[in-house]
Amino acid sequence: MSGTTNFIDILLAILLPPLGVFLKFGCHQVEFWICLVLTLLGYIPGIVYAIYVITK
């Protein structure tokens, strides 16, 4: 089950980076807000950061 969950988290991180991080950490963690700002500044940095945070 963990592999499927991780795959879904990564897929969401590619489609909508803040959503993937939100589902993993919630909105009260700093990771979500960093991902949101990076996504607003540029879509690619948001994806890279979201995948990094989800897989670490």
Secondary structure, DSSP 8 states (H G I E B T S, - for coil): -HHHHHHHHHHHHHH-HHHHHHHHH-TTSHHHHHHHHHHHH-HHHHHHHHHHHHH-
